[in-house]
Amino acid sequence: MTDIEIARNTKLEEITKIAEKLEINDEYLEQYGKYKAKISDEINEKIKDKKNGKLILVTALSPTPLGEGKTTISIAIADGLRKIGKKSVLALREPSLGPVFGIKGGATGGGKVQVAPMEDINLHFTGDIHAITSANNLLSSLIDNHIYFGNELEIEKVVWKRCVDLNDRQLRSIETGLSGESKIVPRKDGFDITVASEIMAIVCLAENMEELKERLGNILIGYNKKGEPIYAKQLDAQGAMAVLLKDAIKPNLVQTLEHTPAIIHGGPFANIAHGCNSIIATKLALKLADYTITEAGFGADLGAEKFLDIKCRKANLKPDVVVIVATIKAIKYHGGVEKENLQVENLEAIEKGIDNLYRHIENIKNKFGLNVIVALNRYNQDTEKEIEYLKEKLKEKDVELSLVDGWAKGGEGAIDIAEKIVNLSTKETKLNYMYGLSDSIKEKVKKVATKIYGAYNVEYSEEAEEQIKKIDKLGYSKLPICIAKTQYSFSDDPKNLECKDKYNIHVRGVELKAGAGFIVILAGKIMTMPGLPKVPAAENINIDEKGEIVGIF
C-alpha cells in the first residue's frame, strides 16, 4: 500500500479535537475545512506565562539523493511519546512544490507515520508559500515600476530577484524588459525558488507582525549610482507585502495519522537557506506541550548548524536532545557503494562509511555540546549483522542507538527512542555557537568550514572578496552567516562522499540579506533555483476518475 493510500484509509479527527489536546479553544482557531486550521496570534497572551517544554531537534547524517527519513522519524517520535503518556507536538516545515514534483514526490513522512491531510500539505496547503511568492514578486514589480516612472532613487543595480515555488533551471538567468517600450530598461535577471526567497527566511525568523514589517522594510533591493544601498522601505513596500503575509505568518495546525498535533509552518531549504520552520511555530509548540519535536533540513552540517547558529541564537532556544537520523544505506553510500548495490549486505562499506556519521556525532556532541542519540531508520533490506555491527561501533563512541520502525509500526515502532529521549532530556547541556557575531565574515566562514565541515581552508573568488568588502563597508559584518552548499558531502563537491583527502571550501559569492538578518555564503556550485531530475516525480502524479490524487509518496 502506498503512502497516499495509507493516509486516505486513516480516519482523521476534526481539527477542533486535535486543538483540544493542546488546550487550544475554538476562539483561537481559523479553520480551513475540517482538518486544517491556523492558530491565531491572540493565543500568545493566554500562554505567555506557561513554562516551556523540552525541545527535541531531529537532524541526520549526510543524505543519499532520496533522503534518510528525518520527517518520518520526527513523526514517529512524536507518536511514540504519546504512546508512553507524554504530551508531544510536532513543529515541522511546509513542503515546497519543487521537491514534490521533482525528486522526492512528497515530504509528509511515510507509511504509518505521516502528517495529514497529506495531499493538501504537500500541495497548496493553506497558501503560505503562495503568499510569500506574491509578496516577493510584488516587491519586484514595485522596483521596476519606480524605475519606469523616473527612478527618483537613481537605482542602477537591482539585486532583488523574482521567485516561483517550482524547480525550473531555465529561470536561473533571464533577461527582462524586452517589450520595446521607450521607458523600460532591459536587464539581466533571474528567479529563485520561493523557499530560497529572503521573505521565506523573514517569515520564519520574525516573531510578530511589527518585526515582520521592519524586516521587510530592511530588504536590500539594489544600489544607486554612487554604490549606496537602497532598501524596500524607501519604496514604502513593506506595508503592502505585510498585508499579503498577514495569514502566512500564522502557524498551521494539522495531525499525524495517530492524531498527534502537528504545527507546520515555514519551509526554507537547508542547502540554500537556513532550513528550519518558523520561530513563531517552535515557540508556540514549546508552550503547548511537554515535548516539541522539530527538524532541520538535510545533514547536521547544514540544517542543524544553521538551526543552532542562526535560529537558536536569534530566538534564545536550546535543544534538550538532538536526534541524528541514520540509515544503513546512507552509511554504505558514504562508504563508496553505488546506488544500485545499497541493498546488498556489506559490513566493509559500513566500516568505511560510518566515518560520516561519526563526524556528525562529534560536531553535535562535542563541538556544540548537546545531548545526542542516533535513530536508525530501519529498512526491510537491512540485515541483523549490519544493525548489530552499527550498534557495537556506536557503543564504542558512547552513543546510544535506537532502532526505529515507525514506517511499518507507527508510534509503536518508536517507543524505545521515545523512552530514551525522555531520559536523555534530563541531562543538562550548554549550547556552544561555532562563531561569535563580532568575528569577521571570513572568520565566521572559516570556523564553520574547519570545525563543522572538516575543511583545510576557505578560498574566495574575486567577486566574493569584493562583496565581503562592500558588506563590511555597509556595517553588516556582525550578522550570522548562512552557508549554501551541497547536502551530499561535508565538502562543497557532491561527488566527494568519503572526504578522506584534504579539501578546501570554495566561496564563489556572498549576498547580504539585511531583512532576514544574515549573510548568505555561496559555496561550490549550489544554485538558489534547483532543476528537475531526468525523471521528475511530476510524471507520476495525476488525478484519477474519482477525483483522487495519485502518485504523491
N, C-alpha and C positions, 0 to 999 in steps of 0.2 A: 504494500500500500504506500502511495506517495505521501509526502508531507501535506500537500494540499488536501488529499483525501482524508488523512488522519484528522486534520483540523476541521474539515467540513463535517465529519462524523461525530464530533465532540459537541455536546450541548453547552453553550456558553451561558453564564449568568448575566442578568441585566446589569448594566454598569452601576446602577444605584446600589446594588447588593455588594459589588466589589468595593465601592466607595465606603460602605458601612464598615468593612474590615479595617479601614484606615481611620475610622471615625470622622469621615467627611460627610457633612449634611448636604441635602439636595440644594440648599441655597448657594453652595459653593461650586456647583457643577453646571457646566454649559454643555448640554448633551448634543452629540452628533449621532442621532439614531439610538438604537438600543444598547450598543456595545462599545461606544466610544464617547469620551467627554473631555472637555478642557476643564482644568481646575482654576477657578477664579483667584486672582491675586488678593482678594479680600480675606482669604483664609489665613494669610500671613499674620494678621493682627491677633487672630484667635490662638495660634500655635506658637507665637514668638517666645513664650517662656518655657516651652517644653524642652526637656533635655534631649540632646542629640543621641541617636542610636549609634551602633557600630557601622563603620564604612568598610566594605569589602571590595577591593579592586581586582577585577579579572583581566589578566593580560596573557601573553603567550610567548613561546619561543618563535624564532623566525619562521614564517609560514611557508607552506607549499602554495602553488597558484590558486588552489581552491579553498585555502584557509583551514584552520585547525579546530574550529567549533567553539570559539570564545562565547558567542551568544548562546549556543546550545548549553554549554557548561554553566553560564550565568543563570539561565532559566532553571536548569536542573538544581543548582544550589539553592535558589530562592524557594523552589518547590520542596526540596529536601529539608530546608529549615522549617517550613510549615509542617512537614511530616513529623518532626520531633518537637512540635509545640512552640516554635519560635515565631514571633511576628516579623515577617520579612516583606520587603518590597523591592522590585527591580527599578533601576534608573538607567535606561538604555538610550542609544542614539536611534534616530529615524533612518531607515534605509534610503539610499539615493537611487533614483531610477537608472543611473549609469550602470552600476554593477548588476541591478536586477535584470536589465536587458542585455548586459554584457557577459561577464564570465560566471557570476555567482548564481543568478536566477532567483534570488531572494535572500533576505537577511533577517529572518524572524525565528531562528532556531531550526530544529528538525526532529522528526519522529514524534515521540510523546512529550517532548519539551519544546513548546512553541509559544509565542505570544500571538494573540488573536484579537480581532479577525485578521488573519494573515494576509489575505488578498488586499484588503484596504491599507494595512500598514505598509506593505511593500509597494503600493501604487500611490494614489493621491493622498491617502490618509486624511488629515484634517486641513490640508492645503498649506502647511507651514513652509515647505520648500518652495512652492509656487509663489508664496508671498515674498520670500527672500529674493527669488528671481525677479519679481516685479519691482521690488524696491531698488535692487541693483541696477536694473535697466532703466528705471525712472531717472536715476542719477545720471546715467549715460545720456539720456535724451535731454536733460536739463543742461548738461555741459555743452552739447552740440548746439542746442538752441541759443545758449548765451553767446557762443562764438558766431552763430549765424546773424544775430541781431546786434552786431557791432563789437563784441568781445571787449567790453569795458575793463575786464580784469587782465587783458592782454595775455591770455592763455596761449602759450607757444607749444608746450609739450603736454599731451594728455597721457596719464599713466593708468587711468581707470578703465577697466575692460567690462564689456557686456558678459552675460553668462547664460547658460542653459543647463538644465539638470539631465544631460544625456552625454554619453561618450561619443564625441564627434571630432576626430582628429583633423578633419578638413577646416575646422573653425579656429585652429590654433593660431594661424596667421592669415589675416584677411586685409582687404582694402575697402574702406568705407567712403561714402560721399561721392559716388560716381554718377549721380543723376544729371550732372552737367549744369545745374542751376548756378547762377552767377555768384551767389554768396556762399555756396557750400564749398568747403575746402577738403579735397580728398586727403586721406592719410592712412598709413599702415596701422592696423589694429589687430585685435584678436579676442577670442572668447575664453573664459574659464568655465569649468563645470561649477554649478551652483554651490556645491558643498565645499568648494575651494574659495568661494567669494568671501571677501572680508566681512560682509554683512552677516554671513552664517557664523563667523567667529564672534562677531559683536553680539548677536542674539544669545550665543552660548556663554559669553563672559559678562554681559550686563546683568545686574541684579534687580533692576526695576525700570520703569518707563523713563524716569528722569535720566538715569545713567545711559539708557539706550539712546535717547536723543542727543545727549552730549557726545557719545562715541560716534554716532552717525555724522554729527557735525564736524568731527575731527578727522574724517576720512580725507586722506591726501588724494586729490584728483589730478594734479599736474603742477606745472611750473610756468612762471611768466618769462618774459624776455630777459629779465635780469637774473633768472635762475632761482627766484624766490618761490616758496611753496604756496599752493592755492588749495584751500580746503572746501569741503562740501558746504560748510556753514556760510561761506562767502557767497554762495548761490541761494542761501536760505532753503536748502534742500531737506534738512533734517526733519522738519515737521511733517512734510508730505510722506517721506519714507517711513516715519514712525506710524503714521496713520495706516499704511499698508501692513505694518507689522504688529498692530495692536492686538490681534488674536494670536499671531505666531509666537509671541513672547510668553504665552500661557502654556504650561505643560499639559500633555495629553495623558489621560488615564485609560488603560485597557487591562487585559488579564492574560494569564497563561492558560493553557488547556486544563490545568488543575485549579484554576480560579485564584491564583495568587495575583495580587495587584501589581501592575507594571506601569511605571511612569516613563513615557517615551517622548523625548524632546531634544531637538537639535541633532545635527549629524555631520560635523566636519570630518573629512578624510584625515587619516593619521600620517600618510606618507606625503601629503601636500598641504596639510593644515594641522590643527592641534588634536584632532582625533577623540574628543570627549563630548558627552552630552552636556546640556546646559547646567550652569551653576545653580540657576533657579530650581531646576528639577531635582538636582542632587541635594541641595539644602532642604527643600520641601520634604523629600523622602526621608532624610535623617530625622526630621521632626515627627514623622508619621509612623515610623516603625522602629523596632529594636535592631534590625539588621537591614542595611541598604546594600544591594549588590549592583555594582556598576562595572562598566568595562571601558577599556581604552584600545583603540584600533591597532591591528597588526601586531608585530612583536613588541616586547617590552622596551627595545631600544628606541622605538618610535612612540607609540601611544602612551606607554607608561611614563617614559621620560618627560613627555610634554604634559601629561596629567599631573605629574608631581612638580615639575619646574615652572609650569605656567598656571594651570588651573588651581592646584593646591596652594601655591604661593599667593595668588590673587584672592582666593576665597577663604584663606586660613583654614584649610582642611588637611587631614592626615589619615591615610588608610590604616585601619587596625590590622588588616591581613591583606596580603597580596597573593592571589592565586595565579600561578603560571601554568597555562594550559599547554600540554604536550600531546603529541601522537607518535606512535611507533613509526608511522610512515614518514612524518616530518623529520624525525631523528635520522632515519635511513637516507632520506633525501639529502640532508646535510652531510651525510657520510659518503656521498658520491654515487648513490644508486639512481639509475634512470627511472623516470616516472612509471614506465610500463612494468618495472620489476619490483615496485614497492610492496606488493602483496606477498612476495617470497620471503620466507624466514631467513634472516641474515644477521647473526649476532656480531659479526665483524664490522658490518656497516653501522650498527648501533654504537659499537665501541668508538668508531671514528666520528660519528655524527653527534654523539652526546655532548661533545665539547660546546656546541651551540647552546644547548640547554644549560650547561654549567655556567656559561658566561652570563646568561640572563639571570640565573640564580645569584651569582656573585654580585652583579650590579644592584639588584633589588635588596638583597640581604645585607651585604657588607658595605656597599657604597651609599645607597640611600638609607640603609639602616632599618629596614622594615621586616615584619614577620612574613615568612614565605612558606607556602605549601604548593606542591606540584599536583595538578589534576591530570590524570591520564585519561583522555577521551578515547574510550575503547571502541575499536572497530572489529567486525567479525573475523577479519583475516589475521588479527594479532594472535600470536601463539603464546602459550603459557611460558615457554622458555624465554621468549623475548620480554614478556612482562616481568618475570622473576629476575631476569638479568638487570633490567632497568631499576627495579626495586632495590636490589643489592648495591648497585652503583650509587644511587641517591642516598642510601643508608650510610655509605662511606663518607658522604658530604654532610651528614647530619641534617638531611632534609626529608620531611615526610612526603610520601606519595600516596595519593588516594585514587583508586580505580573507579572512574565514574561511568556508569552505564545508563545515563539519562535518556539517550535516544530510544533505547528499547524498553526501559522500565519506568520512565518518568521520574518523579521525585523519589521513588523507592530506590532508584539506582544512584542516588546522591546522598543517602543518609549518612554513610561513612564520612564523606567530606564535610557535610553539614556539622556533624559532631566534632570533627577535628577543628573546623573553623571557629566554633564556639569556644573551644578550649584555648586555641591559639590567640584569639582576640583578647584574652585577659592579660596577655604579656605586654608590658609597656614597650613602646618604641619611640624613637626620636627621628623625625624626618630630616635628612641632610640634603640640601639642594646641591646640584652639581656645579653651580657657579653663583657668584654674587652679582646683584644688579649693578653694582658700581664697577665691576670688571669691564674692560673694553669689549667691543663687539668681537674682535679676534680672540681675546682671552676666553670669552664665553664659548665660542665655537670650538676652540682647541680643547677646552676642558671636557665638553661633551664628546668630541671626536676621540680623544685619547682615553678618557675614563670609561665611557659607555660603549663606544664602537670598537675600541682597541686599536685605533689607527696610530700610525707613527707620527704623522704630521698633517697639516692642512695646507693645500695650495689654492691660490686665488687667481682668477682671470684678471686681466687689466680692467675690464668693465666692473667686476666685483670690487676691486680696490677703489675705483673712483666712486662707486655707490656708497661704500663704507665711509669715505671721506665726507661725502655730502650729508649722510645721516649724522655723522659726528658734528658737522658744522651746524646742522639744524637743531642740535641739542637733544637728540633722541637715543643716544648711545646707552642709556641706563635701562632701556626696555629689555625684557626677556627675549630669547631667540626661539624661533620655530624652524627646525631644520627639515627641509623637504628632500627626502632621499628614497631610494628603493626600499621596499619592505622585505625583500628576499635575502638580504645579506647584511652583515654588520658593516660591510664596506659600502661604497656607492656604486658598485658594479653588481648587478643582479645575477651574473654568472659566477661570481666568486663566492660560492656557497660555503666552502670549508674555512676560508680566511686563514690559511696556515702561514702564508708568506707575509712579509711586511708590506703594508699598503698605506696610502695617503687618502684623505678626503679631498675631493676637488670641488671648489666652490665656483660656480660659473655666474652667479648673480645674487644680489642682495636687494630685498624690497622692504620698504618701510610700510607697515600697517599701523598708522598712528591712531586710527579709530579703534581697532582691535587691541592695540597696546602691546604689539610685539613686532619683531623684525624677522622676516622670512629669509632663510638662507637656502638658496637653491643649489643642491649638490648633485653631481653626476648628471644623468640625462633625464631626471624626473620632470614630468610635464604637469602643468596645472589644468590641462584638458586631456584626459585619457582617451585612448582609442578602443574600439571594439576588437575582440579576438577574431580569429578566422571564422569560427562558427559561433556566433553570438547566441546567448540564451533566447533572445528575441525570436529566433527562427522556430522555437518550440513552444512559444507562448501563444495562446489562442483563446477564443470564446466559443463554446460548443452550442448545439442547437437548443439546449435547455437554458442558455444564457449564463452558464457557469464558466469561470476562468479555468484554463488548464495550462500546465507547463511551468508554473512557478514552483520552485522547490527550495 
